[in-house]
């Protein structure tokens, strides 16, 4: 099976009560299997943390749920890609420009292309860019 790169929007469906779905829970079950490893750029940690902070500020989740969500995220088997080299940063920048993505989202695209993997994302623009590059995107 091809490696799975997961972005923060897909993880939000694990941790935000108003975004949870059966498909997202199945993906989380896969991510917590001992033999499964998902991949993400290191910025995923900050993005998911921000989702929780902003969710609490907007009343979508309370403090206890934030702590539970952090533990839930930590239980997923995710390998974080190191900070990109100058060469990879240039590639990410070119991908961002070519596909109209943020540098953040293009970092997921670069990683999934480099790993020849699949993308788990709910971000429509990122999914469209990945599909344009021939990447299989998990639908949920």
C-alpha positions as CSV (number, residue, x, y, z in Angstrom):
1,X,0.0,0.0,0.0
2,X,1.2,3.5,-0.8
3,X,2.2,5.8,2.0
4,X,-0.5,8.1,3.3
5,X,0.2,11.8,3.8
6,X,-2.3,13.4,6.1
7,X,-2.9,17.1,6.3
8,X,-4.4,19.1,9.2
9,X,-7.9,19.4,7.6
10,X,-8.2,15.6,7.7
11,X,-7.0,15.4,11.3
12,X,-9.6,18.1,12.2
13,X,-12.2,15.6,11.3
14,X,-10.8,13.4,14.1
15,X,-10.8,16.1,16.8
16,X,-13.5,18.7,16.1
17,X,-16.9,17.4,17.3
18,X,-18.8,19.1,14.5
19,X,-16.5,17.7,11.8
20,X,-16.3,14.0,12.8
21,X,-17.6,11.5,10.3
22,X,-17.6,7.7,10.0
23,X,-15.0,7.8,7.3
24,X,-12.7,10.1,9.3
25,X,-13.0,7.7,12.3
26,X,-12.0,4.8,10.0
27,X,-9.0,6.8,8.8
28,X,-8.1,7.4,12.5
29,X,-8.4,3.7,13.2
30,X,-6.0,3.1,10.4
31,X,-3.6,5.8,11.7
32,X,-3.5,4.1,15.1
33,X,-2.8,0.6,13.9
34,X,0.6,-0.6,15.0
35,X,1.8,-1.5,11.5
36,X,0.5,1.7,9.8
37,X,2.5,4.9,9.5
38,X,1.1,8.1,8.1
39,X,3.3,11.0,7.1
40,X,3.1,14.8,7.4
41,X,5.4,17.8,7.3
42,X,6.4,18.9,10.8
43,X,4.1,22.0,10.5
44,X,1.1,19.6,11.0
45,X,1.7,19.8,14.7
46,X,1.3,23.6,14.7
47,X,-1.6,23.5,12.3
48,X,-3.6,20.9,14.4
49,X,-2.7,22.9,17.5
50,X,-4.0,26.0,16.0
51,X,-7.2,24.3,14.9
52,X,-7.8,23.4,18.6
53,X,-6.9,26.9,20.0
54,X,-9.1,28.6,17.4
55,X,-11.9,26.0,18.0
56,X,-11.8,26.7,21.7
57,X,-11.8,30.5,21.1
58,X,-14.8,30.1,18.9
59,X,-16.7,27.9,21.3
60,X,-16.6,24.8,19.1
61,X,-14.6,22.8,21.7
62,X,-13.9,23.3,25.4
63,X,-10.6,23.0,27.4
64,X,-11.1,19.4,28.4
65,X,-11.9,18.4,24.8
66,X,-8.7,20.3,23.7
67,X,-6.6,18.1,26.0
68,X,-8.4,15.0,24.9
69,X,-7.9,15.9,21.3
70,X,-4.1,16.5,21.8
71,X,-3.8,13.0,23.3
72,X,-5.9,11.6,20.4
73,X,-3.6,13.2,17.8
74,X,-0.5,12.0,19.7
75,X,-1.8,8.4,19.5
76,X,-1.7,8.5,15.7
77,X,1.3,6.9,14.1
78,X,2.6,9.9,12.1
79,X,6.1,10.3,10.9
80,X,7.0,14.0,10.6
81,X,9.2,15.1,7.7
82,X,12.1,17.2,8.8
83,X,12.5,20.9,8.0
84,X,13.0,21.0,4.2
85,X,16.4,21.8,2.7
86,X,16.8,25.0,0.6
87,X,16.3,22.9,-2.6
88,X,13.1,21.4,-1.3
89,X,11.8,24.8,-0.1
90,X,12.4,26.1,-3.7
91,X,10.4,23.1,-5.0
92,X,7.6,23.8,-2.6
93,X,7.5,27.4,-3.6
94,X,7.3,26.5,-7.3
95,X,4.4,24.0,-6.5
96,X,2.6,26.7,-4.5
97,X,2.8,29.1,-7.4
98,X,1.9,26.5,-10.0
99,X,-1.2,25.3,-8.2
100,X,-2.3,28.5,-6.4
101,X,-1.6,27.0,-3.0
102,X,-0.2,28.4,0.2
103,X,3.4,27.4,0.9
104,X,2.0,25.3,3.8
105,X,-0.4,23.3,1.6
106,X,2.3,22.9,-1.1
107,X,4.5,21.3,1.6
108,X,2.0,18.5,1.8
109,X,1.9,18.2,-2.0
110,X,5.7,18.0,-2.2
111,X,5.8,15.3,0.5
112,X,3.1,13.2,-1.1
113,X,4.8,13.5,-4.5
114,X,8.2,12.6,-3.1
115,X,6.8,9.6,-1.3
116,X,4.7,8.6,-4.3
117,X,1.9,8.3,-1.8
118,X,-1.8,9.0,-1.3
119,X,-3.2,12.2,0.2
120,X,-5.7,12.4,3.0
121,X,-7.2,15.9,3.0
122,X,-10.5,17.8,3.1
123,X,-8.9,20.9,1.6
124,X,-10.5,21.1,-1.9
125,X,-7.8,23.2,-3.4
126,X,-5.0,20.9,-2.2
127,X,-6.9,17.8,-3.3
128,X,-7.5,19.4,-6.8
129,X,-3.7,20.1,-7.0
130,X,-2.8,16.6,-5.9
131,X,-5.2,15.0,-8.4
132,X,-3.7,17.3,-11.2
133,X,-0.4,15.7,-10.3
134,X,-1.7,12.2,-10.5
135,X,-1.9,11.6,-6.8
136,X,-4.6,9.3,-5.4
137,X,-6.7,11.2,-2.8
138,X,-8.6,9.4,-0.1
139,X,-12.2,10.5,0.0
140,X,-14.0,10.9,3.3
